[in-house]
Amino acid sequence: MILGFLYTFALIAYAGGEVDAIEFSTYENIWTLINALQTVAYAVLISVMFSTFIIKEYAGKLNLLLFTYPVDKSTLLKAKVLLVAFSGIGGMLLGSALIFFIFFITKRIFPLVPDTFSVYALCVGIVATKIGFIKMSVQTTIVSAIIIASCSANVISTMSYTNFPFLFLWGIMAIISIISYCNIVHKTIRMDI
């Protein structure tokens, strides 16, 4: 789907003729838009994975089974977070590499534009999981991930001249996600059976 958006944006630049086509006239602008879309998609995916692995299991009667394991509660939570982190980031990197590889191969054959990633999605997923963990609701997690990722994508897509807004936003989101993760760990440790 992201590859389809990539070709659509490139074809807008190729067709030209409109004032709006100027935004798509360089690969850098196209990559910025594609990265914003991909960040939103993977942020929602990661938050759904977090809600499945954490909120569903700690909200219902499954927490009785979880707390009977001879493993520390925080170790179990850390393992789940690492599983989601590695699978989400790995999927995003492999997906991006495949999309860009296919696009660059076809660009050599048929150039469309005349001009010659992300840990961020994981941070959005952790913050959305914290919001969903407060209500113990999967729906709250997904909706908050969509809202956070959409607002972030607006900032990311407008930064065609400088990377400062993205770096600032990334730093704030990293700090908030670390605080959210620590808060989830403390609440999990304090949960009663």
HUVENMO-V236373 format. One line per field, one symbol per residue. burial: b if it has 9 or more other C-alpha atoms within 8 Angstrom, else e. A space follows every 50 residues. Layout:
burial: ???
This chain:
burial: ebeebbbebbbbbbeeeeeebbebbbbebbebbbbbbbbbebbbbbbbbb bbbbbbbbbeebbeeebeeeeebbebbeebbeebbeebbeebbeebeebe eebeebbeeeebbeeeebebbbbbbbbbbbbbbeebbbebbbebbbebbb ebbbbbbebbeeeebbeebbeebbebbeebbebbbeebeeeee
